[in-house]
């Protein structure tokens, strides 16, 4: 596997106080056929891994005209991507409204085993009330904890407002303890508390660095109330990136591409984009970014080939994967077994 490395003599991320986290977002629809769609998933996963990204985020089961009104099931796609990747995290968007905790916890734990600790679960906003969604995540974690770290299974029983489950969980404790839990930003007070108590990565959008810093401080300010540290949660902004050899060329390309679905965009030369990303993280506007690649071929390659080396030269991004699990990439602690 080819990796992007910093030139000799340049500082590495490991010696820097600023660490930019990067992920790539892939819509669930794919191309005009299921086979071509999977090829596009695999292409982007390998590109993101070549760029040493933390994880690839696959959208949920949203109907797509390219698939006759159906999209591939995310966990199944990511199971298939395990064989073609080695280190990059694999995050599936799966809602709580149309699933049950036991079966989804089992599928996610299986993905974590198959990938040697690289699985994540993006819990999207859905028709499910927040109280039910929060209990769903709690039950899933209880199921994952029903196996001890040394491989002993214990009977499981949960009786709550929304779920009543008892029995034995069939999948041993996963390599990173639990799959990483991701949650889109919810500006409501209830949504903020759910994220602060439950999420390990929050996906957000911000229009300005000032707004990003305010949101970052507000969300992380809630963590202490749940016995959590700032390092227990990463806030990553969804963005598009448009590059040009000059600022004017980048602006022309951005205009030609049109709207970016309301997401903020970094538009400029590779040097200016790398500087702006590093500054955003250094000043607390975000912990990193989830890139939404343009549909044109090579939409992520230009960023990996032209921006990642500059972030590495600045000491703001890794020069190699230092760990094997998604938690290690993100700097998240392994969950403590609650017994």
C-alpha positions as CSV (number, residue, x, y, z in Angstrom):
1,X,0.0,0.0,0.0
2,X,1.4,3.4,-1.0
3,X,1.3,6.1,1.7
4,X,2.0,9.8,1.6
5,X,5.1,10.7,3.6
6,X,6.7,14.0,4.5
7,X,10.1,15.0,3.0
8,X,13.2,14.1,5.0
9,X,13.9,16.6,7.7
10,X,10.4,17.9,8.0
11,X,8.5,17.6,11.4
12,X,6.0,14.9,11.7
13,X,2.5,15.1,13.2
14,X,3.6,13.2,16.2
15,X,5.8,16.2,17.3
16,X,3.1,18.8,16.7
17,X,0.5,20.2,19.1
18,X,-2.0,20.5,16.3
19,X,-3.4,17.3,14.8
20,X,-5.8,17.6,12.0
21,X,-8.2,14.6,11.7
22,X,-9.5,13.7,8.3
23,X,-12.2,11.5,7.0
24,X,-14.0,11.1,3.6
25,X,-17.8,10.9,3.1
26,X,-19.3,8.7,0.5
27,X,-23.0,8.9,-0.5
28,X,-24.7,5.5,-0.4
29,X,-26.0,5.6,-4.0
30,X,-22.9,4.8,-6.0
31,X,-22.9,4.5,-9.8
32,X,-25.5,3.2,-12.3
33,X,-25.1,-0.4,-11.3
34,X,-24.4,-2.2,-8.1
35,X,-21.1,-3.5,-9.4
36,X,-19.9,-0.1,-10.5
37,X,-21.1,1.3,-7.3
38,X,-19.0,-1.0,-5.2
39,X,-16.0,-0.3,-7.4
40,X,-16.4,3.4,-6.7
41,X,-16.6,2.7,-2.9
42,X,-13.4,0.6,-3.1
43,X,-11.6,3.3,-5.2
44,X,-12.4,6.0,-2.7
45,X,-11.6,3.8,0.3
46,X,-8.1,3.1,-1.1
47,X,-7.5,6.8,-1.9
48,X,-8.5,7.8,1.6
49,X,-6.2,5.2,3.1
50,X,-3.4,6.3,0.8
51,X,-3.9,9.7,2.3
52,X,-3.8,8.2,5.9
53,X,-7.4,9.4,6.7
54,X,-9.0,8.3,10.0
55,X,-12.1,6.8,8.4
56,X,-14.4,6.5,5.5
57,X,-18.1,7.4,6.3
58,X,-20.7,5.6,4.2
59,X,-24.1,7.1,4.0
60,X,-27.2,5.2,5.0
61,X,-29.8,3.3,3.1
62,X,-31.1,6.2,1.2
63,X,-33.0,5.4,-2.1
64,X,-31.0,6.1,-5.2
65,X,-32.2,6.3,-8.8
66,X,-29.0,4.7,-9.9
67,X,-30.0,1.5,-8.0
68,X,-33.6,1.3,-9.0
69,X,-34.7,3.2,-5.9
70,X,-32.5,1.2,-3.5
71,X,-29.0,1.8,-2.1
72,X,-26.6,-0.8,-0.8
73,X,-26.8,-1.8,2.9
74,X,-23.9,0.1,4.5
75,X,-22.6,-2.5,6.9
76,X,-22.5,-5.1,4.1
77,X,-20.6,-2.8,1.9
78,X,-18.1,-2.1,4.6
79,X,-17.6,-5.8,5.3
80,X,-16.7,-6.1,1.7
81,X,-14.2,-3.2,1.9
82,X,-12.3,-4.8,4.7
83,X,-10.4,-7.1,2.3
84,X,-9.2,-4.1,0.2
85,X,-8.0,-1.9,3.0
86,X,-5.7,-2.3,6.0
87,X,-5.9,0.6,8.4
88,X,-8.6,3.1,7.5
89,X,-11.7,3.2,9.7
90,X,-15.0,2.1,8.2
91,X,-18.1,3.9,9.4
92,X,-21.7,2.9,8.6
93,X,-24.7,5.2,8.8
94,X,-27.5,3.1,10.2
95,X,-30.6,4.6,11.8
96,X,-32.3,3.3,15.0
97,X,-35.9,3.6,13.8
98,X,-35.8,0.6,11.5
99,X,-33.6,-1.7,13.4
100,X,-33.4,-3.5,16.8
101,X,-30.4,-3.2,19.2
102,X,-29.5,-6.9,19.3
103,X,-29.3,-7.4,15.5
104,X,-27.5,-4.1,14.8
105,X,-25.0,-4.5,17.7
106,X,-24.2,-8.0,16.3
107,X,-23.6,-6.7,12.8
108,X,-21.4,-3.8,14.0
109,X,-19.4,-6.1,16.3
110,X,-18.9,-8.5,13.5
111,X,-17.6,-5.7,11.3
112,X,-15.2,-4.6,14.1
113,X,-13.8,-8.2,14.3
114,X,-13.5,-8.6,10.5
115,X,-11.6,-5.3,10.3
116,X,-9.4,-5.8,13.4
117,X,-10.9,-2.9,15.2
118,X,-11.8,-0.3,12.5
119,X,-15.6,-0.1,12.8
120,X,-17.8,2.9,13.6
121,X,-21.5,3.6,13.7
122,X,-22.9,6.9,12.6
123,X,-26.3,7.3,14.4
124,X,-28.2,9.7,12.2
125,X,-31.2,11.9,13.1
126,X,-34.3,9.9,12.2
127,X,-38.0,9.5,13.0
128,X,-36.9,7.8,16.2
129,X,-37.4,10.0,19.3
130,X,-34.1,11.0,20.9
131,X,-35.0,9.1,24.1
132,X,-35.4,5.9,22.2
133,X,-32.2,6.5,20.1
134,X,-30.2,7.1,23.3
135,X,-31.5,3.9,24.9
136,X,-30.8,2.1,21.7
137,X,-27.1,3.1,21.9
138,X,-26.9,2.3,25.6
139,X,-28.3,-1.2,25.0
140,X,-25.9,-1.8,22.2
141,X,-23.0,-0.9,24.5
142,X,-24.4,-3.1,27.2
143,X,-24.5,-6.0,24.7
144,X,-20.9,-5.3,23.6
145,X,-19.9,-5.3,27.3
146,X,-21.6,-8.6,28.1
147,X,-18.4,-10.3,27.0
148,X,-15.5,-9.7,29.4
149,X,-12.1,-8.5,28.0
150,X,-10.7,-12.0,28.5
151,X,-13.4,-13.6,26.4
152,X,-16.0,-14.9,28.9
153,X,-19.7,-14.4,28.0
154,X,-22.2,-13.4,30.6
155,X,-26.0,-13.5,30.5
156,X,-27.5,-10.2,29.3
157,X,-30.6,-8.5,30.5
158,X,-32.0,-5.1,29.8
159,X,-35.4,-3.8,30.8
160,X,-36.0,-0.2,29.9
161,X,-38.7,2.2,28.6
162,X,-38.3,1.1,25.0
163,X,-36.4,-2.2,25.0
164,X,-36.7,-5.4,27.0
165,X,-34.0,-7.9,26.0
166,X,-32.5,-10.9,27.7
167,X,-30.2,-13.8,26.7
168,X,-26.6,-14.1,25.5
169,X,-24.8,-12.0,23.0
170,X,-23.2,-14.2,20.3
171,X,-20.2,-12.0,19.3
172,X,-17.2,-11.6,21.7
173,X,-15.9,-8.2,22.8
174,X,-14.5,-6.4,19.7
175,X,-10.9,-5.5,19.2
176,X,-11.3,-1.9,20.1
177,X,-13.8,-2.6,22.9
178,X,-16.8,-1.0,21.2
179,X,-17.2,0.4,17.6
180,X,-16.8,4.2,17.6
181,X,-20.1,6.0,17.9
182,X,-20.6,9.0,15.6
183,X,-23.5,11.5,15.7
184,X,-24.5,14.4,13.4
185,X,-24.8,17.7,15.1
186,X,-28.2,18.5,16.6
187,X,-28.6,22.1,17.8
188,X,-31.5,21.4,20.1
189,X,-30.7,21.2,23.9
190,X,-31.8,17.5,23.9
191,X,-29.7,16.7,20.9
192,X,-26.7,18.5,22.5
193,X,-27.0,16.4,25.7
194,X,-27.4,13.2,23.7
195,X,-24.2,14.0,21.7
196,X,-22.3,15.0,24.9
197,X,-23.3,11.9,26.8
198,X,-23.1,9.4,23.9
199,X,-21.1,10.4,20.9
200,X,-17.3,10.0,20.3
201,X,-17.3,11.9,17.1
202,X,-19.7,14.7,16.2
203,X,-20.3,15.7,12.5
204,X,-21.0,19.4,12.2
205,X,-21.1,22.3,9.7
206,X,-20.1,25.8,10.5
207,X,-20.2,28.9,8.3
208,X,-17.3,30.8,9.9
209,X,-14.3,29.9,12.2
210,X,-15.9,32.0,14.9
211,X,-19.1,30.0,14.7
212,X,-17.1,26.8,14.8
213,X,-15.2,27.9,17.9
214,X,-18.4,28.8,19.7
215,X,-20.0,25.5,18.8
216,X,-16.9,23.5,19.7
217,X,-16.7,25.2,23.1
218,X,-20.4,24.7,23.8
219,X,-20.4,21.0,23.0
220,X,-17.2,20.2,24.9
221,X,-18.4,22.3,27.8
222,X,-21.1,19.7,28.4
223,X,-18.7,16.7,28.7
224,X,-17.7,17.2,32.3
225,X,-21.3,16.7,33.4
226,X,-21.0,13.2,32.1
227,X,-17.6,12.5,33.5
228,X,-15.9,12.9,30.2
229,X,-12.8,14.8,29.1
230,X,-12.3,16.9,26.0
231,X,-10.2,14.2,24.4
232,X,-13.1,11.8,24.6
233,X,-15.0,13.6,21.8
234,X,-13.8,14.7,18.3
235,X,-15.8,17.4,16.4
236,X,-15.4,17.1,12.7
237,X,-16.9,19.5,10.1
238,X,-18.3,18.3,6.8
239,X,-16.6,20.3,4.0
240,X,-15.9,20.4,0.3
241,X,-12.5,21.3,-1.1
242,X,-11.9,23.0,-4.4
243,X,-8.3,23.4,-5.5
244,X,-6.5,25.5,-8.1
245,X,-3.0,26.5,-9.0
246,X,-4.1,30.1,-8.2
247,X,-6.8,31.5,-6.0
248,X,-8.6,32.8,-9.1
249,X,-8.5,29.4,-10.8
250,X,-9.9,27.7,-7.6
251,X,-12.8,30.3,-7.4
252,X,-13.6,29.6,-11.1
253,X,-13.7,25.9,-10.5
254,X,-15.9,26.4,-7.4
255,X,-18.3,28.5,-9.5
256,X,-18.4,25.8,-12.2
257,X,-19.2,23.1,-9.7
258,X,-22.1,25.0,-8.2
259,X,-23.8,24.5,-4.9
260,X,-22.1,22.2,-2.3
261,X,-25.3,21.1,-0.5
262,X,-25.0,23.9,2.1
263,X,-21.6,22.7,3.3
264,X,-18.8,25.2,3.8
265,X,-16.0,24.9,1.3
266,X,-12.2,25.4,1.4
267,X,-11.5,27.1,-2.0
268,X,-7.9,28.0,-2.9
269,X,-4.4,26.8,-3.7
270,X,-3.2,23.6,-1.9
271,X,-1.0,25.9,0.3
272,X,-3.9,28.1,1.4
273,X,-6.2,25.2,2.0
274,X,-3.6,23.4,4.2
275,X,-2.9,26.6,6.1
276,X,-6.6,27.3,6.7
277,X,-7.3,23.7,7.9
278,X,-4.4,23.8,10.3
279,X,-5.5,27.2,11.6
280,X,-9.1,26.0,12.1
281,X,-8.0,23.1,14.2
282,X,-5.3,25.0,16.1
283,X,-7.7,27.8,17.1
284,X,-10.5,25.3,18.2
285,X,-13.0,25.7,15.4
286,X,-13.0,21.9,14.8
287,X,-10.9,18.8,15.5
288,X,-10.9,17.8,11.8
289,X,-12.8,17.6,8.6
290,X,-15.0,15.1,6.7
291,X,-14.4,15.7,3.1
292,X,-17.3,15.4,0.7
293,X,-15.6,14.6,-2.6
294,X,-16.9,16.0,-5.9
295,X,-18.5,13.4,-8.1
296,X,-15.9,13.9,-10.8
297,X,-13.3,11.1,-11.1
298,X,-10.3,11.9,-8.9
299,X,-12.3,14.1,-6.6
300,X,-10.3,13.0,-3.6
301,X,-7.0,12.2,-5.3
302,X,-6.1,15.9,-5.7
303,X,-6.5,16.5,-2.0
304,X,-4.5,13.5,-1.1
305,X,-1.7,14.3,-3.6
306,X,-1.5,18.0,-3.1
307,X,-2.8,19.0,0.4
308,X,-1.9,16.1,2.6
309,X,1.9,16.4,2.0
310,X,1.6,20.1,2.9
311,X,-0.2,19.3,6.2
312,X,2.5,16.8,6.9
313,X,5.3,19.3,6.2
314,X,3.5,21.6,8.7
315,X,3.6,18.8,11.3
316,X,-0.2,18.9,11.4
317,X,-0.9,15.4,10.0
318,X,0.4,11.9,10.5
319,X,3.1,10.5,8.2
320,X,2.0,7.0,8.9
321,X,-0.6,5.1,10.8
322,X,0.8,4.5,14.3
323,X,-1.9,2.2,15.5
324,X,-4.3,-0.4,14.0
325,X,-7.7,0.6,15.3
326,X,-9.9,3.5,14.5
327,X,-9.7,4.6,18.2
328,X,-6.0,4.8,17.9
329,X,-6.3,7.0,14.7
330,X,-8.7,9.4,16.5
331,X,-6.9,9.4,19.8
332,X,-9.9,8.1,21.6
333,X,-9.6,6.0,24.7
334,X,-10.7,2.4,24.7
335,X,-14.0,2.1,26.6
336,X,-13.7,0.8,30.1
337,X,-15.4,-2.5,30.6
338,X,-18.2,-1.9,33.1
339,X,-18.7,-5.4,34.2
